[in-house]
Amino acid sequence: MMRNLNSSSNSNNRKKKWLRLGAVGLALLLLPRRSSLKADSKLAANAENEVNNKVANKFTKEDESALK
C-alpha cells in the first residue's frame, strides 16, 4: 500500500515540475527581449541614414555636373 502512495506522489511531483517548466517556457516566449528591440531599431536607423546619404550624394553629383 505504501508503494502505491509513493508512486502517486512521485507522479504528481513530476506533473507539477513539467507544468512549471512549461509555464516558464511560455513566459519566456511571450515576453519580448529588450536587446533584440534595441538592435532592430539601431539597424533600421542605420539603414535610413545610408539611404539618406546616398540620395544626398546623388543630388550633389548631379548639381555639380549641371554647373560645369
C-alpha positions, 0 to 999 in steps of 0.5 A: 500500500505504501508503494502505491502512495509513493508512486502517486506522489512521485507522479504528481511531483513530476506533473507539477515540475513539467507544468512549471517548466512549461509555464516558464517556457511560455513566459519566456516566449511571450515576453519580448527581449529588450536587446533584440528591440534595441538592435532592430531599431539601431539597424533600421536607423542605420539603414535610413541614414545610408539611404539618406546619404546616398540620395544626398550624394546623388543630388550633389553629383548631379548639381555639380555636373549641371554647373560645369 
